[in-house]
Every structure is written in structure tokens, then in C-alpha cells.
Amino acid sequence: MNNLKIIPLGGVRENARNMYVIEIDDTIFILDCGLAYPEDQLYGIDAVIPDFTYLEKNADKIAGVFLTHGHEDAIGALPYFLDKFDVPVFGSELTISLAKWYVEEAGLDVQFDNYHAIDEEVEIDFDGTVIRFFRTTHTIPDSMGIAVHTDKGNIVYTGNFKFDQTAVGDYKTDYGQISEIGREGVLALLSDSMDAESLSENVLESDIQEEVFKTFQETKGRIIVVAVASNILRIQQVLNAASRFGRKVFISGRHIESVMQIALDLEKLTLPEEDLFIPIDKIKDYEDEEIVILETGGAGEPIQTLDEMARGLHNQVAIKKGDLVYIVTSPSSTMEVTVAKTENQVYRAGGTVKTISDNLKASGHATPNDLQWMINLLNPTYFIPIQGEYRMLAAHADLAHQTGIPYRNIFIVSNGDVLEYTEGTMRQTGQVPAENTFIDGIGIGDVGNIVLRDRRILADDGIFVSVCTINRRQKTITSGPYTVTRGFVFAKESQELIDEGNKIVAKVVKDTIQDKSFSWSTLKSNVRDELGSYLFKETKRRPIILPVIMEVK
């Protein structure tokens, strides 16, 4: 190996969108290919994926994509990636099955079938660079970390993980394999930082199961469980509780049905009893104390669907007096205000709300002790905190330093930063493009900052459309101006403002068409400037002004 680069294209200084490039000489290995769901100010955006520009310029170097687990933050961008690249994709059995489903659901007509299901026993040799996987514990079975073996040492990517001594089966961490990788020598560790700031440690999943049992036992009415579809561990705990306390489970949403069916087919999810599930349209046939409604919404947050239930807008379920809304997921920080408003609506509808995190620290991400334990097991020379906002990365950096790693060997990077290992030293040597790529409907990357700015203005101050028809030869206005406004002022109560605006437009048009050097762009620009100044003076608002000038010949 002559040259090694580590390049995050997503996943640092943010809570999702994981994608990390390991470039060894002329070969590129891509670790995860995830998306993020948009924040509130990204109007109309469905998802945010990494920037593939660097990969497009180096497409002939890509050896493959290696996936850690089946959550959207690790596999959600795969449909858009495979629309551009034809390279093999590797992951555990469940991860690959979910990845295939996501690609099919995206509706991009991607013709791809180069998937490879692996396990922790598999080693893949790419001309001397060996890729292998090790089992980790997360909220979905078959989660893996990845080790890239080079002649300078291993590059280890943990994926999302935590340690739990009660984890069993497909959730169990392989501590022996992690220790073995550490003994071989780890050049650099890329480690999950989401809970690096936590002041308390995670409770055991066995304790969480008992908490779910207790909630079901104490509740007399309907239980509406709010979860994320891909949090299969939490869904398993809900199914166990429903069976123990004689409740039937009604599933709301096609997304959860598909994910659960995949997990059931692979025996990664088990049914405590055969007839546990009942179609949602049969819910009236059962007493309230016999009902569990499992609500996961679409991909991402389930809160929007819960809000529809609370407002009576859902086509199958309306929250009523006596209902318990049991939130067994931890909503993202961007959803905190929405969650609070939705909880208020639930109480207005007569229900109550309980969150699993009210009593327990329940997370799928490692807390400080676990993070330091991972560092000590692997004993890396260089440390790169990933997956988290800057403050989380900084907290993780401090934890790493406490284990003995000097700060000069710790890199808090931004997306696009290039870390290069040459002449026995790791250093930042440059940057590659790593802007957000927005998904809007079937559009990929066609919505940029200018479009988003216009959407924000429309949301904040609305639009003001001024329409008129001119005869350029006679230098006269033959019709108008007329005004159409949306989201700016209520026209019936602001007629004086609109009339004065029309007068300004008429004067600007008449003055401009008298000019011998007349141009359409100048006319529209003058209308926007004069009308914009007037509207701001009168309202202190800046709507989008759209002049529509037509010509009669």
C-alpha cells in the first residue's frame, strides 16, 4: 500500500446519511450508503443523500459498497447510488434483503442484481486488501461492523452499535472477533458518536422488555404503539407483550408490513403466537383491552400519522378517551417541537401519552462507557468520531483522549474532508465535493439552494403576481394590471394596497415601453424593484413578485 485516504461523504456533523470512502491506492471501498430525512426548513424535500460527485469522477476505482445494517441511515441512499453505479453490494442477509426492498420501492427502475449476503465468517480479498465483518448489537438484527485490512493496519468502521450483555442471537456482539482485530493492529477507528454526550448509560434490553410488559399489564384501554418500522428489536418486544397479555396487533401502514414480512421470512422476527395479527379493518370486532395498534408511519418518523389519528383525520383509527399512545422510539431532535404538539393533540382527543424513555435510557447507540470500551478493545493509532452533530463528535474525541489517544491523532472532520496516510502520518490534505443532494419526488439533485430560498420566501411572505397586456407598437397598456396574491395578504381586506400596487405597475410599464432601448428583462426587473419597494414599505414583507407581461400584436 502506497497511499491511503479516508473521506466522509456524509455522516459527520449530522445524525444520519452515513457514507465513508476508504481509498487504498487505486481502489475505493464505500462503507454504507445512507440518507437523512429533512429538517423543517427544507420545504418539500423528501430526503437528503450524499454527494456522489467524487465517486462519479472515480467510478472505475470502486470495488463495492459494504453495508453495516438495514436502517435508512445506512442503506437509504442505495437506490440513487445504484441508479448511477454498477458495483457489487455486500451486507448481512437481512441488510441485503431490506436494501433490495428499498431499491424496488424508490421507483427509479434500477436494473441491478449484484447483491452479496455475507456473515462474520466471510473475508473478501481485493488484491491484498481484505474486507471482513464483525457482529455488533443495534436495534435491528444482523448489524455488522467492518474491518478493512491493509499492510499498515486495519481501518475499522463500527457502524451504529452498543454493548448489551443480555443481547442474544442475531443481536449479540462478537467481542472475540473485535478483540482479535485489535490485536492485529488498528490504524484508524471510525466510531459511532450519537450518544457520546449521554450522562447515563443504556439499560439492558431485558430491562426494556420488562418495562414494556409492565406498561401493557397496567393499561386497560387500547394501546397505540408508535415505533420506527426498521426498529425490529422494539417491535419484537411489543409483539411479546401483546401475546403475554392477550391482545391482538393491528398494523397501520404498508411500510411496516413489508419490513416485518422480510424479517419474518428470514426468521429475524418471531411471532409468539400464530394468530397475533388482525387486519386493521376488523378492529371494531374487539374490546379496547384486546387491542394494540402498531403505528410506524412511512419511512422515517411515525409522528405525522399519529397527529392525523389525534385530529380524527386518519382513515382507519381515531384516538379516543382511554387510549394510551406508547412511544417506543426516540424521535430525532429535529422533530421535538412536532412531537410536543402532537402529544398535546392526543390529550385533547382524550388519550394519554407515555414514552419509553420517560423511565429508561433506551438507545441503539453506545454511551460513554461502551464507546471507551470499543476504543480499548481495538486500540487504534488514529481516531475519527463519526455519526453525530459536532458537539457529539467533540465529546467522543474527549472520551478517546481519556483512553490515551493524543489529540493530535484525533480528527473531527467535515463531510468532504480528505484524511491521507502517507510517510507514516495521518493528516488532512484537502477536500472533495460533499454538498447535500436533495430528493424531491423523482427529482434527484434538481432542487438547490435557490429553489429552497424561493420556497422559504413563499412560506414566509407568499407570492404577488401582477398581470397586464401591452401593445408595444402603440406603446400602450391594453389590459390590466390585475393582481393575484397567495400567502401574502387577504385580497378582500387589502384592496387599497392592491389598487395602489396596480397603479405602480401601470406607471412602470408605461414609462418603460416608451424607452427606445426597450427589453423584456428590464421591464420585469423594473416592475419587481418598484413594486417590491412599495410592498415592503407598507407591510414589511418581501413576497416573491412575479410580473406576467403579455403582448398584443
Secondary structure, 3 states (H helix, E strand, C coil): CCCEEEEEEECECECCCCEEEEEECCEEEEECCCCECCCCCCCCCCEEECCCHHHHHCHHHEEEEECCCCCHHHHCCHHHHHCCCCCCEEECHHHHHHHHHHHHHCCCCCCCCCEEECCCCCEEEECCEEEEEEECECCCCCCEEEEEEECCEEEEECCCCECCCCCCHHHCCCHHHHHHHHHHCEEEEEEECCCCCCCCCCCCHHHHHHHHHHHHHHCCCCEEEECCCCCHHHHHHHHHHHHHCCCEEEEECHHHHHHHHHHHHCCCCCCCCCCCEECHHHHHHCCHHHEEEEECCCCCCCHHHHHHHHCCCCCCCCCCCCCEEEECCCCCHHHHHHHHHHHHHHHHCCCEEEEHHHCCCCCCCCCHHHHHHHHHHHCEEEEEEECECHHHHHHHHHHHHHCCCCHHHECCCCCCEEEEEECCEEEEEEECCCCCEEEECCEECCCCHHHHHHHHHHHHHCEEEEEEEEECCCCEEEEEEEEEEECCCCHHHCHHHHHHHHHHHHHHHHHHHCCCCCCHHHHHHHHHHHHHHHHHHHHCCCCEEEEEEEECC
